[in-house]
């Protein structure tokens, strides 16, 4: 396996979380006198962490959040989402069997997400995904988040690897920007939550099926 240290984004890459996230955001907004979000609106707010998601959701439904109110709103949101049923959140096709194959091939695997620690832990446990990963870096793990490169470097360091044998696998521009800043090749899945066209992002590889990853890594 040419690239032995493989870092995955979570939402839009490993899991489809939009149905539950849209539901929970809408419930949260309703509690604060706002309207619900459409699925497309919810998708447009995610990818850069919970604070940016909340700011986007409130801006779409009325007056923007005042900075003084953000910490309390953020704490309430994280608590709500961490304890949600998440009954509709699921892995994409071929995720588990592909992760298992990569492990058998000797790869070290990490998750690097801008999702807060509480819901990240809850989802990985619910879907029984933690067993595949040597390292999980959530939004609370470091002072900086993607698209900064430090989370990717830290993930490789904690896996005991070297940056020249690492690759980032994600679904959008935030993952690509982080990978390029870190000096890693980046593979993107077409089915995720990208906010700009892939021909503008220009990943090193673009695939439709998670099962393509092992063969692609051998060529990359």
Secondary structure by P-SEA (a helix, b strand, c coil): ccccbbbbbcccccccaaaaaaaaaaaaaaaacbbbbcaaaaaaaccccaaaaaaaaaaaccccccccaaaaaaaaaaaaaaaccccccccccaaaaaaaaaaaabbbbbbbccccaaaaaaaaaaacccccccccccccccccccccaaaaaaaaaaacccccccccccccaaaaaaaaaacbbbbbbccccccccccccccccccccccccaaaaaac
